[in-house]
Amino acid sequence: MTEIVLEADGAYRGKDGGVASYGYLVKKGSKTVRKDYGMLLEERATNNYAEYKAVIKGLKWIKESELKFESIVVRSDSQLVIKQVNGEWSVNSDNMKDLYREAKELLEHFEHEDHVVKVEHVDRENNIEADELSQQALEDHFLAKKLKGEEKKVCPECGEEMVVREGEYGKFWGCTGYPDCEHTEEYGED
């Protein structure tokens, strides 16, 4: 049976008004077929919000991809997300209700397409790659803020935040929408 695995994680830094990020990767067998991360700049972002968004963004990508598979396993170290999605915990927060519904609808889509769906909690140590992606989004965000003061650099092609990255030929501005958006600019451009 062909199985794909979605590993998802969210991160949050700061107190009220802090910033949140997501990271996820999709594996088919031993091969990683997708890695993605980014910032969640919505006012209502919290750690749990970020955890849900990571799962949702990964499921949306899988739904839109042309991957062929029979089963999908969704893994997260967020007990709240996993237990709510599996029906073990109720969803009491208004902030989580829409996210819960969206995640459930995506999972039901796969079930209606005759895919076996499994949603499981993993320990933080077993979710390192997704955690590193969500942390990278935060680091990119804070580096961009440090280099440009409080002002953000926005990608002219897709509207996502631009961050400073290090490449083979030195530093450059890269879109956080990568790989969907591959826009880059020379470092030092305003």
N, C-alpha and C positions, 0 to 999 in steps of 0.2 A: 504494500500500500504506500503510495507516494504521500509523504507528510511534509507540511511546511510548519515552521515554528516562528511565531512572532514574539520577540522579547522586547518589553516596553518598560520605560521608567520615566518618572518626572522628578523635577527638582525645584526647590523654592529657596530663595535667600532673602533675608530681611524680615522685618516685622510687618505690621500693617503697611500696605503700599510697597511691599518688596517686589521682586521679580521672579517669574517662574519660567521653566523651560521643559522641553520634552526630548526624549531620544528613543529611537526604536531601531531594531534590525530584524530582517526577515531571512530565515535560513531554509534552504531546500536541501535536505540531506546534510552533508558537511559543508556545503557551499553557502556563503552569505550572498544573497542576491540583491539586498537593499539595505542601506544605512541612511538614516535621516535624523536630523535634530534641528531645533530652533527655539526661538523665544516665544513666550505667550505674554503679550503686552496688554491683555485685557485687565480691566480694573478688578474683576472678581477672581483673579488667579490666586490660587493657594497651592499647597503641595498636593492635596488630593485632586484638585482641578487638573494640575499638571499630569498626575498619574493617569487620570481618565483620558486626557487629550492624547497622551502617548499611545494608548491602546487604540483610540479612535483613529488617529492619523495612520497608524500601521494597518488597521483593518481596511480603511478607505483605500490605501495604496494597493493592498492585496486584491480588493474588489475590482479596482480599475486596471490591474495588471493582467497579463495574459498567461499567468502561471497556471500550469495544469497540476492538480493535486486531488487526492481523495480525502485527506484529513488535515485539519489545522489545529495547532496547539497554541494557545495564547498564554504567555507567562509574564507575571509581574510580581514584584516584591511588595506590592501594596495590598495588604489584607483587606482594606476597605473596598477597593475596586473589585477584587476577586470574589469576596464574600457577597457583595451586593449583586454583582452580575450573576453569580451562581444561586441567588435567592436565599442565601443563609442569613443575610443582614438586611434590614429594611433601609430605605433611602429616605432620610428625614430632612436633610439639608436642601433647601430650595436651589442652592447653587449647584447641587449634584444631580438633581432630578432630570434636567435636560440631557446632561452628559450620560447618565445611566440609560435613558431611553435610546439615545443615539447608538451607544455601544450595543445594547440589546438588539436593536433593529439590524445592525450590521451582522451580528452573530446569527440572527434568525435568517438573514439573507443566505448565508453559507449553508445553513441547515436545509433551507428550501431548495438549494442547488444540489442536495444530496451529499454534502460534505459532512464528515464526522467532525464535530467541534468539541474541543476540550479546553477549559479555562482553568488554569492552575496557579496556585501561589508557590513562589520559590523564595528561598532565603536570599538575602541581599548578596551573599557571596556567590550565588549562582546566577546573578543578574548583572555582572560586572560590566559587560560590554555596553548594555543599554544605559547603565548608570554613567559610564564614561562619556557617552554621547550627550546625555542631558547636562552633565557637568561642563562639557566642552562648549555647549551653547551659552552657558552662564559666563564662562571665561571669555569667550569671544565678545559677548555683550559688554562686560566690564572693561575689557581692553579697549574696545571702541570708545566707550565713554571717557576713559582715562586719556586716550590720545586726542579726542575731539572735545573735551570738556563735557558738558551736559548735552550738547547738540548731537543728534544722531545723523549718520550718513545713510541715506535711503537709496536703494537700487532704482535707477531710472527705468528699468525694464519691467520689474514686477512689483515694486513698492516694498519689498522686504528690507530688513536692516542689513547694511554692509558692515563687515568686520575686517580687521587686519589679520591676514593669514601669512604664514611663512611657506615659501615654495622653493623649488630648485634654484630659482634666480633671485631669491630674496623676498622681502615683504611686498605684499600687494593687498588691495581691497578686494574682498570676495563677497558675493551675495550669500546670505544665510539661507536663501531658497535653493542653494545647490543641493542636488544635481538637477532639479527641475529648471533652475535658472542658472546659467553658467556665466553671467555677467561679471567681469572683473575690471578693475581700474588700477593704474599705477599707484603705488604708495606715494603719498605726498600731494596727490591731486585734491583740490577742494571742489 
